[in-house]
Amino acid sequence: MLLSAYKKPGDMLRNLHRLDEAEPFFLRAAEVTESVARAFPGNASVANDQFVSSMSFGELLVARDKYEGALARFERAIQIAQQALIANPADSTMKRHLFVGLLARRHDEVRVETGSGGTCGFRERRSRSRRNG
């Protein structure tokens, strides 16, 4: 709930292609979710919010060509998913999150190594596959 207070305005600004204005909202959402996670360690809902916040911030940073920062956010998301799965190995949502995080990290590692531009494209591909399938 608290996450959406920062993430929704950030999402809105990102959708309007006002990425520089969106970034502080994503940063604050990440800070808030980290703080809440420290207060409620092991809470699956909080871990989910943490993961979503970190991945969303990473995607925004990719869109802004800040690949090294995005890579750090994707690494954090993977760490969050791994910790959640240690606490609850049967959590299918976190298993899916971990897979998506690993894909995002690998995709961004290639960008950092090659210096290639563009956007991450995970959302675009997912949307296209849903329409076609």
Phi, psi and omega in degrees: 000310180296325179303317184295336178298331179257324185287319183299313176297324177297316177299317180300313180294322177297317179295335176271006181063030175256064190295322180295327178281333181285328188304316180299329178291320178292322177298313181295321177299318179296317179297317181295315181294325176296318180295316179296321179297324177293327180282331182230067182297139177084359179283121185296321180294319178294318178298321177298312178300318178300313180299309182300317180298314182293317179295316180298319179295319177300316179297320177297317180295324175298315180298334179265010180062029177256071190293322181293321176294321178296318180300319178297321179292320178294321177299318179295318179298319178297317179299318179299313180296318180297316179296320179294323180287332174295319180288325183216086184298342182271000184289100184292330177296315180290329175298315178295317178301317180299316179300313179297319179298319179295320177297315180297317180299312182297318179299317182285329176301320178297319179296318180295318181294319185265344183073018182286150181263193178106188180247164184298314174082001181298316181294318180298316180294318180298315181298316180298316182293327178292320180292324184274344186240000000 
